[in-house]
């Protein structure tokens, strides 16, 4: 599911969205998903320039942002990447993120050749089945101090 298009930085006017460091790219992902937890650990390892922060869907910030952009916090398809005050979602945002964090993810660019409808369908299949495919985990319970430093708990 793609976020509702809104003007840049529109969340600043939403009382349900706590303030956060807008100078960094912010990811809103499921804190209970093993696939998301693995991705968060990898991001922490590859983000040498310290450009990325992570808010879980379960946090006040994550929930507030999802609701602001018309997404349902309890929907497994809901995730966001906030970059330069704009929200991005679905597979296209994952591909975009991959290009920014590690060269090994460049082959994912091929997915951008697919129409948005196909990208959304692929993402939805993965999102809806991630617990059965990868199990559950807890981003916040991970002992990795580098990841813990990046997770926004509010």
N, C-alpha and C positions, 0 to 999 in steps of 0.2 A: 504494500500500500504506500502510495506516495503522499508526502505531507501537503497540506493545503498551501498554495502559494500565498505568501504574505510579503509586505514590504520588508526591506532589510531592517534588522534590529527591532522588529515589531514587538518582540517579547519583552522589551524594556517597559512597555506600557501595560503589561499584564501583571497584576498583583499576585497571581498564582505561580509566577516564575521567579524564584530567588535569583539574586545577582550572582554572576560568575565571571571568571576571567575571560573576556571576549577576545583577548589577543592570541589565544590558543584555539586550536581546532577542538571542538567538543563532540564526543561520541556518546550517544545515549543507547545503552544496550542492556539486555536482560542479565541481571546479576546472578541468576540461578541456572543459567544454561552452560553446560560444559563446553560447547562449541564457542560461545561468547567468552568464557573464561580463558580458553586456550588462545583465542584471538587477542584478548587483552594482554595476556602474558607476552605474546609475540610482539605486539605493538610496543610494550614497555621495553623489550629488548632491542627493537629496531629503531625506535625514535631517539636517536642520538642527539638531536637538536632540542629535545624537550618541548615539542610543539603541540602535543596532544594530551587532553584530559578526558576522563571517562566518568560519566554519571550513569548509575544503573537506572533501569526503568522503575525500580522499586523506591528510588530516592525521591525526595520532594522536588528537586531540580528536574530529574528525568521525567517524572510524572507531569509536572507543570509544563515542560516544553512539549511533550507529546500531546497533551490536551490543547495547548495553544495552537498547534499545527493540525488539529483535527484528527489525531490518531488516538487509538484506545490503548492505554497502558497495559491492559490484560490481553491484548491481541498479539499473538506470537510474531506477526508480521511487522509490528511497530518497532522501529529503530530509527535513529536520526544521526546525521552528521551536521553540526552547525559550523559553518565556515564563513567568515566575514559577514556575520549577521544574517545569513541565509540558511534555511534548512534544506537538506538533501536526504533522500531515502532510497530504498529499494536497491537493486543490484548495481545500478549506475553509481550510486554513492560508494558502495563497497569497492568497485573497480577504481574509482577516483581516489579513495583512501589508499588502496594498495599501491598506486603509482607514486604516492607521496612518501610511503614509508620504506619500501624495499624494492630493489631492482628485480628480485626473483618473481615478483608479482606482475611484471609487465605483460606476460602472456594473457592475463585476464582482459587486456584491452580488446581482444577479439570479440568479447561479449558485447561491446558497444556497437558492433555491427548489427546486432539483433534489434528489432523494433522494441520500443518500450513495453508494449503489451506482452511480448515474449519474455523480456527481462523480468517483468513483474511476476509472470507466471512461474518462472524458474525460482525466483527468490521466494515466492509464496510456498512452493513445494518444500524447499529447504527449511524455511522458517517454521512451517506447520508440523514438520516431522523431526525437528532437531532433537527433542528430548528422547524420542524413540531411537534415533540414529546414534546420538552422541551421549545421552544421559544428562544428568543434572550435575551442576557444580556451583560453586559460590565464589564470585570474583572477589568479594570482600574478605573471604576466609583464607585466601592464598597467602602463604608466608613471604612471598617475594617482596622485599621492601621497595624495589623500584616500581612495581605495579601499585602497591599500597599508596605510594606518594602521589600517583596520578589519579587515583579514584576520588571523586568528589562525593563525600558522604551525606551532604545536606539534602 
